[in-house]
């Protein structure tokens, strides 16, 4: 997990754990940690260790330190369990009292200077990290400049550290340095798209063109596409978004009628709080222990392949030029369905080496393509007198052998599944006997 993503996830988690209805005290937090790492010290011992090392004992500080110290897999498990603990608090409808806050040692210790702590109505609120964004736009009109300025104001009112040139630049500053620094150091770049912006970006003119070079280079270097968010201000998507942004999900703020709804969409994107798919549940035992149906289903659905007849329109013309075999031609036979490669091999083998054949049998002339069998190098008379019987025989042999192969695979698959179920059952039973509490 990258630091930026971890910080967002931590802020989101801490916000939930600090709410009255889902509040998780220090001792409860440590109890959850110990479920992930049984060797982690208990709460009192942990606080004593922090004090002996002159480390902050505020909840936010040691919550952060514990999560950051874990590897990515352990951190993911702990975060998931913390969410589960918060859900349980919510279901139990447990509202923390003043006494519970006072009893939590982490709340009565002095926070670090970098963290602002306020207690409101008996509930601790921690200042979260403000996401940083830079707004890129074209200097096309005073009206647009005012609109961009108001957008930045609205973002800052919502806790987002928005930067625009109107506030950051003063006469004498290097504009190129400002652009490079702003694009590089901000978590997001909001690109206000208008027809004028698209034209300047694609013609690589002015500040917009220079910024476009920087942004496209960063996308190529880091593949961080989500950092750059198109904001549609004027025109349609095709008229206003530069080609390098044309396939991106954009925020439409071009109309007052849907500004508020789409601005909220922008906020949830920046704060990384968009709705995500719920966690996968555990597969019910009745499905875990059922043998696989991969091959049995195939057998149930399998029906013998049969020859429907000759495809008259596709019978080829003989050369009849006097050369050897020039009187022969290709005859296609339509099947009731398209066979797979395994069946085809069985059929070709059976046709080339049939159990019964006459002196007129020609091995090597049969092939299968799609749902058709081809005999290339025969005549309709030979088919009627000799090859018809051989074709039927080869098809029947292929059907019988293919069905036997499927049954064998089904048995192997069911046996393999049974071994897996038995092994899982053995592991489950053994794990219940192994305790780390003694």
C-alpha positions as CSV (number, residue, x, y, z in Angstrom):
1,X,0.0,0.0,0.0
2,X,1.5,3.3,-1.0
3,X,1.9,6.0,1.7
4,X,-0.7,8.2,0.0
5,X,-3.3,5.5,-0.2
6,X,-2.5,4.4,3.4
7,X,-2.9,7.9,4.7
8,X,-6.3,8.2,3.0
9,X,-7.4,4.8,4.3
10,X,-6.2,5.7,7.8
11,X,-8.1,9.0,7.9
12,X,-11.2,7.3,6.7
13,X,-10.9,4.6,9.3
14,X,-10.1,7.0,12.1
15,X,-13.1,9.1,11.3
16,X,-15.3,6.1,11.7
17,X,-13.6,4.9,14.9
18,X,-14.0,8.4,16.4
19,X,-17.8,8.6,15.8
20,X,-19.9,8.2,18.9
21,X,-21.9,5.4,17.5
22,X,-18.9,3.4,16.4
23,X,-16.2,4.7,18.8
24,X,-13.3,2.3,19.5
25,X,-11.3,3.1,22.6
26,X,-7.6,2.4,23.0
27,X,-8.1,-0.9,24.9
28,X,-10.6,-2.2,22.4
29,X,-8.3,-1.2,19.5
30,X,-5.4,-3.1,21.0
31,X,-7.7,-6.1,21.6
32,X,-8.4,-6.1,17.8
33,X,-4.7,-5.9,17.1
34,X,-4.0,-8.9,19.3
35,X,-6.5,-10.9,17.3
36,X,-4.3,-10.3,14.2
37,X,-1.0,-10.6,16.2
38,X,-1.4,-12.8,19.3
39,X,2.1,-11.8,20.5
40,X,1.3,-8.1,20.6
41,X,1.4,-6.7,24.2
42,X,-1.8,-6.0,26.0
43,X,-3.1,-2.4,26.3
44,X,-1.5,-1.5,29.7
45,X,1.9,-2.9,28.8
46,X,1.8,-1.3,25.3
47,X,1.1,2.2,26.9
48,X,3.9,1.7,29.3
49,X,6.3,0.8,26.5
50,X,5.3,3.9,24.6
51,X,5.9,6.1,27.6
52,X,9.3,4.5,28.2
53,X,10.3,5.3,24.6
54,X,9.0,8.9,25.0
55,X,6.4,8.2,22.3
56,X,3.0,9.8,22.2
57,X,0.1,7.8,23.8
58,X,-2.6,9.6,21.9
59,X,-4.9,7.2,20.1
60,X,-4.3,8.8,16.7
61,X,-0.5,8.5,17.0
62,X,-0.3,4.9,18.1
63,X,-3.1,3.8,15.9
64,X,-1.1,5.2,13.0
65,X,2.2,3.7,14.2
66,X,0.8,0.2,14.6
67,X,-0.8,0.2,11.2
68,X,2.2,1.6,9.5
69,X,4.6,-0.9,11.1
70,X,2.7,-3.8,9.6
71,X,3.3,-5.3,6.2
72,X,0.6,-4.8,3.6
73,X,-1.2,-8.1,4.1
74,X,-1.3,-7.8,7.9
75,X,-2.4,-4.2,7.6
76,X,-5.3,-5.1,5.3
77,X,-6.4,-7.8,7.7
78,X,-6.3,-5.5,10.7
79,X,-8.2,-2.7,8.9
80,X,-10.9,-5.1,7.9
81,X,-11.2,-6.3,11.5
82,X,-11.3,-2.8,12.8
83,X,-14.2,-2.0,10.5
84,X,-15.9,-5.2,11.8
85,X,-15.4,-4.0,15.4
86,X,-16.9,-0.6,14.5
87,X,-19.9,-2.3,12.9
88,X,-20.4,-4.3,16.0
89,X,-20.3,-1.2,18.1
90,X,-22.9,0.3,15.8
91,X,-25.1,-2.7,16.0
92,X,-24.9,-2.8,19.8
93,X,-25.8,0.9,19.8
94,X,-23.1,1.6,22.5
95,X,-22.5,5.3,23.0
96,X,-19.3,6.1,25.0
97,X,-19.7,8.0,28.2
98,X,-17.4,10.7,29.6
99,X,-16.0,8.1,32.1
100,X,-15.0,5.8,29.3
101,X,-13.0,8.7,27.7
102,X,-11.3,9.5,31.0
103,X,-10.4,5.8,31.6
104,X,-8.8,5.6,28.2
105,X,-5.2,6.5,29.0
106,X,-4.6,7.5,25.4
107,X,-6.9,10.5,25.8
108,X,-5.4,12.0,28.9
109,X,-1.8,12.0,27.6
110,X,-0.4,15.0,25.8
111,X,-0.8,14.8,22.0
112,X,2.2,15.6,19.8
113,X,2.4,19.2,18.6
114,X,1.6,18.2,15.0
115,X,-1.8,16.9,16.0
116,X,-4.7,19.1,17.0
117,X,-7.1,17.5,19.4
118,X,-10.5,18.8,20.4
119,X,-13.1,17.3,22.8
120,X,-16.6,18.2,21.9
121,X,-19.6,16.8,23.8
122,X,-17.4,14.1,25.3
123,X,-16.2,12.9,21.9
124,X,-12.6,13.2,20.7
125,X,-12.2,14.7,17.2
126,X,-8.8,14.5,15.5
127,X,-7.8,16.8,12.7
128,X,-7.4,14.8,9.5
129,X,-4.9,15.4,6.7
130,X,-6.2,17.8,4.1
131,X,-5.9,16.4,0.5
132,X,-4.0,18.8,-1.8
133,X,-5.2,19.6,-5.3
134,X,-4.0,21.9,-8.0
135,X,-6.4,23.4,-10.5
136,X,-5.2,23.8,-14.1
137,X,-7.2,26.0,-16.5
138,X,-6.8,28.3,-19.5
139,X,-6.6,32.1,-19.1
140,X,-9.4,32.6,-21.6
141,X,-11.6,35.1,-19.8
142,X,-12.1,37.0,-16.5
143,X,-15.4,35.1,-16.1
144,X,-13.6,31.8,-16.1
145,X,-10.9,33.0,-13.7
146,X,-13.7,34.0,-11.2
147,X,-15.4,30.6,-11.7
148,X,-12.1,28.8,-11.0
149,X,-11.4,31.0,-7.9
150,X,-14.9,30.1,-6.6
151,X,-14.3,26.4,-7.2
152,X,-11.1,26.6,-5.2
153,X,-12.9,28.4,-2.4
154,X,-15.6,25.8,-2.3
155,X,-13.0,23.0,-2.2
156,X,-11.2,24.7,0.7
157,X,-14.4,25.2,2.6
158,X,-14.7,21.4,2.4
159,X,-11.3,20.8,3.8
160,X,-9.4,20.4,0.6
161,X,-6.1,22.3,0.2
162,X,-6.8,23.7,-3.3
163,X,-4.1,25.7,-5.1
164,X,-4.6,28.1,-8.0
165,X,-2.2,30.5,-9.6
166,X,-4.3,33.5,-8.6
167,X,-3.3,32.9,-5.0
168,X,0.2,31.4,-5.3
169,X,1.8,33.5,-8.0
170,X,3.2,37.0,-7.6
171,X,5.1,39.1,-10.1
172,X,8.6,37.9,-10.6
173,X,7.8,34.2,-9.9
174,X,8.9,31.6,-12.4
175,X,5.6,30.3,-13.9
176,X,7.2,27.1,-15.3
177,X,8.6,26.2,-11.9
178,X,5.2,26.9,-10.3
179,X,3.5,24.6,-12.8
180,X,6.0,21.8,-12.4
181,X,5.9,22.0,-8.6
182,X,2.1,22.2,-8.4
183,X,1.6,19.2,-10.6
184,X,4.3,17.1,-8.9
185,X,3.4,17.8,-5.3
186,X,-0.4,17.7,-5.3
187,X,-2.3,14.6,-4.8
188,X,-4.8,15.5,-7.5
189,X,-4.8,17.9,-10.5
190,X,-8.2,19.2,-11.5
191,X,-8.2,20.1,-15.2
192,X,-10.9,22.7,-16.1
193,X,-11.9,21.7,-19.6
194,X,-13.2,24.1,-22.2
195,X,-12.9,24.3,-26.0
196,X,-10.1,26.9,-25.5
197,X,-8.3,24.6,-23.1
198,X,-8.5,21.7,-25.5
199,X,-7.1,23.8,-28.4
200,X,-4.2,25.1,-26.3
201,X,-3.4,21.7,-24.9
202,X,-3.3,19.9,-28.3
203,X,-1.4,22.8,-29.9
204,X,1.0,22.8,-27.0
205,X,0.7,26.6,-26.6
206,X,1.0,28.8,-23.5
207,X,0.9,27.6,-20.0
208,X,-1.8,25.0,-20.8
209,X,0.5,23.4,-23.4
210,X,3.4,23.3,-21.0
211,X,1.3,21.8,-18.2
212,X,0.0,19.3,-20.7
213,X,3.5,18.1,-21.4
214,X,4.2,17.7,-17.7
215,X,1.0,15.9,-17.0
216,X,1.2,13.4,-19.9
217,X,4.8,12.7,-19.0
218,X,3.8,11.9,-15.4
219,X,1.0,9.6,-16.5
220,X,3.5,7.7,-18.7
221,X,6.1,7.5,-16.0
222,X,3.9,6.6,-13.0
223,X,0.7,5.3,-14.6
224,X,-1.2,7.3,-12.0
225,X,-4.2,8.1,-14.2
226,X,-6.5,8.9,-11.3
227,X,-4.4,11.8,-10.2
228,X,-5.7,13.9,-13.2
229,X,-9.5,14.6,-13.0
230,X,-11.2,16.4,-16.0
231,X,-13.7,19.1,-15.0
232,X,-16.1,20.0,-17.8
233,X,-16.9,23.7,-17.6
234,X,-18.0,24.7,-21.2
235,X,-19.0,22.7,-24.3
236,X,-19.4,19.0,-24.7
237,X,-16.9,16.3,-23.8
238,X,-15.6,16.0,-27.4
239,X,-15.3,19.7,-27.8
240,X,-13.5,20.4,-24.5
241,X,-11.5,17.4,-23.3
242,X,-8.0,17.1,-24.9
243,X,-7.3,13.8,-26.7
244,X,-5.2,12.5,-23.8
245,X,-8.2,12.9,-21.5
246,X,-10.9,11.8,-23.9
247,X,-11.4,8.3,-22.4
248,X,-11.4,9.4,-18.7
249,X,-14.3,9.7,-16.3
250,X,-14.9,13.4,-16.0
251,X,-16.9,15.6,-13.6
252,X,-19.5,17.8,-15.3
253,X,-19.8,21.2,-13.5
254,X,-21.0,23.0,-16.6
255,X,-24.5,23.5,-15.4
256,X,-26.0,24.9,-12.2
257,X,-28.8,22.3,-12.3
258,X,-26.4,19.4,-11.6
259,X,-23.4,21.3,-10.1
260,X,-24.2,20.4,-6.5
261,X,-24.6,16.7,-7.2
262,X,-21.5,16.4,-9.3
263,X,-19.5,18.6,-6.9
264,X,-20.3,16.0,-4.2
265,X,-19.0,13.3,-6.6
266,X,-15.8,15.3,-6.8
267,X,-15.5,15.5,-3.0
268,X,-16.0,11.8,-2.5
269,X,-13.3,11.1,-5.2
270,X,-10.7,13.4,-3.6
271,X,-11.4,12.0,-0.1
272,X,-11.4,8.5,-1.4
273,X,-14.8,7.7,0.1
274,X,-16.6,6.5,-3.0
275,X,-18.8,3.5,-2.5
276,X,-16.9,0.3,-3.1
277,X,-18.0,-3.3,-3.4
278,X,-18.6,-5.0,-0.1
279,X,-16.2,-7.7,1.1
280,X,-16.7,-11.2,-0.1
281,X,-18.4,-13.5,2.3
282,X,-17.4,-17.0,3.2
283,X,-18.6,-19.7,0.8
284,X,-21.3,-21.8,2.6
285,X,-20.1,-25.2,3.7
286,X,-22.8,-26.9,1.5
287,X,-21.0,-25.5,-1.6
288,X,-17.4,-26.0,-0.2
289,X,-18.0,-29.8,0.3
290,X,-19.9,-30.4,-3.0
291,X,-17.7,-32.3,-5.6
292,X,-16.9,-30.2,-8.7
293,X,-19.4,-30.4,-11.5
294,X,-17.0,-29.5,-14.2
295,X,-17.0,-32.7,-16.1
296,X,-20.2,-34.2,-14.8
297,X,-22.1,-31.2,-16.2
298,X,-20.3,-31.7,-19.5
299,X,-21.4,-35.3,-19.6
300,X,-25.0,-34.4,-18.7
301,X,-25.0,-31.9,-21.5
302,X,-23.1,-34.0,-24.0
303,X,-25.0,-35.5,-26.9
304,X,-23.5,-37.8,-29.5
305,X,-22.3,-36.1,-32.7
306,X,-24.1,-37.2,-35.8
307,X,-23.8,-36.6,-39.5
308,X,-26.8,-34.7,-40.8
309,X,-26.0,-35.1,-44.5
310,X,-23.9,-33.9,-47.5
311,X,-23.6,-30.1,-48.1
312,X,-24.3,-30.3,-51.8
313,X,-23.6,-26.6,-52.5
314,X,-20.0,-27.0,-51.2
315,X,-19.0,-30.1,-53.1
316,X,-16.0,-29.1,-55.3
317,X,-15.5,-29.8,-59.0
318,X,-13.0,-32.4,-60.3
319,X,-10.2,-31.2,-62.5
320,X,-10.6,-34.0,-65.0
321,X,-7.4,-33.1,-66.8
322,X,-6.2,-36.6,-67.3
323,X,-3.8,-36.6,-64.5
324,X,-3.8,-39.1,-61.7
325,X,-6.6,-38.4,-59.2
326,X,-8.0,-35.5,-61.3
327,X,-11.4,-37.2,-61.2
328,X,-11.7,-36.9,-57.4
329,X,-13.1,-34.0,-55.5
330,X,-13.9,-32.8,-52.0
331,X,-17.2,-33.6,-50.3
332,X,-18.4,-31.9,-47.0
333,X,-20.7,-33.5,-44.5
334,X,-22.6,-31.4,-42.0
335,X,-22.6,-32.4,-38.3
336,X,-25.3,-31.7,-35.8
337,X,-22.9,-29.6,-33.7
338,X,-19.3,-28.5,-33.7
339,X,-16.9,-31.0,-32.0
340,X,-13.9,-30.1,-29.9
341,X,-10.3,-30.9,-30.8
342,X,-10.3,-34.0,-28.6
343,X,-13.3,-35.5,-30.4
344,X,-11.7,-34.6,-33.8
345,X,-8.5,-36.5,-33.0
346,X,-10.6,-39.6,-32.0
347,X,-12.6,-39.4,-35.2
348,X,-9.6,-39.0,-37.5
349,X,-7.8,-41.9,-35.8
350,X,-10.9,-44.1,-36.2
351,X,-11.4,-43.1,-39.8
352,X,-7.8,-43.7,-40.8
353,X,-7.7,-47.1,-39.0
354,X,-11.2,-48.4,-39.0
355,X,-12.1,-51.9,-37.6
356,X,-13.7,-52.7,-40.9
357,X,-12.8,-51.4,-44.4
358,X,-12.6,-52.4,-48.0
359,X,-9.8,-52.1,-50.6
360,X,-11.3,-48.7,-51.6
361,X,-10.7,-47.1,-48.2
362,X,-8.5,-44.1,-48.4
363,X,-6.9,-43.1,-45.0
364,X,-5.7,-39.5,-44.7
365,X,-8.6,-37.9,-46.7
366,X,-10.8,-37.0,-43.7
367,X,-10.6,-33.7,-41.9
368,X,-12.9,-31.7,-39.6
369,X,-13.4,-27.9,-39.7
370,X,-16.1,-26.2,-37.7
371,X,-19.2,-28.4,-37.8
372,X,-18.3,-30.2,-41.0
373,X,-16.3,-33.3,-41.9
374,X,-14.5,-33.2,-45.3
375,X,-13.4,-36.1,-47.5
376,X,-10.9,-34.6,-49.9
377,X,-10.1,-37.0,-52.7
378,X,-13.2,-39.1,-53.4
379,X,-16.4,-39.3,-55.4
380,X,-20.0,-39.4,-54.5
381,X,-20.2,-42.9,-55.8
382,X,-17.4,-44.0,-53.4
383,X,-19.2,-42.3,-50.5
384,X,-22.4,-44.2,-51.3
385,X,-20.7,-47.6,-51.7
386,X,-17.8,-47.5,-49.2
387,X,-17.2,-44.3,-47.2
388,X,-20.7,-43.9,-45.7
389,X,-20.2,-47.0,-43.6
390,X,-16.7,-46.0,-42.5
391,X,-17.9,-42.5,-41.6
392,X,-20.7,-43.8,-39.4
393,X,-18.3,-46.3,-37.8
394,X,-15.6,-43.6,-37.1
395,X,-18.2,-41.2,-35.7
396,X,-19.6,-43.8,-33.3
397,X,-16.1,-44.8,-32.1
398,X,-15.3,-41.2,-31.5
399,X,-18.5,-40.6,-29.5
400,X,-18.0,-43.7,-27.4
401,X,-14.3,-43.0,-26.6
402,X,-15.0,-39.3,-25.9
403,X,-17.8,-40.3,-23.4
404,X,-15.5,-42.6,-21.6
405,X,-12.8,-39.9,-21.4
406,X,-15.3,-37.5,-19.8
407,X,-16.4,-40.1,-17.3
408,X,-12.8,-40.8,-16.3
409,X,-12.1,-37.1,-15.9
410,X,-15.2,-36.7,-13.8
411,X,-14.1,-39.4,-11.5
412,X,-10.7,-37.9,-11.2
413,X,-12.1,-34.5,-10.5
414,X,-14.5,-35.8,-7.8
415,X,-11.7,-37.7,-6.1
416,X,-9.5,-34.6,-6.2
417,X,-12.3,-32.5,-4.7
418,X,-13.0,-35.1,-2.0
419,X,-9.3,-35.0,-1.0
420,X,-9.5,-31.2,-0.8
421,X,-12.6,-31.4,1.4
422,X,-11.0,-34.0,3.7
423,X,-7.8,-32.0,3.9
424,X,-9.8,-28.8,4.7
425,X,-11.8,-30.6,7.4
426,X,-8.6,-32.0,8.9
427,X,-7.0,-28.6,9.0
428,X,-10.1,-27.0,10.5
429,X,-10.3,-29.6,13.3
430,X,-6.6,-29.4,14.0
431,X,-6.6,-25.6,14.1
432,X,-9.3,-25.6,16.8
433,X,-7.1,-27.8,19.0
434,X,-4.2,-25.5,18.7
435,X,-4.4,-22.6,21.2
436,X,-2.0,-19.8,21.8
437,X,-3.7,-18.6,25.0
438,X,-2.0,-21.1,27.3
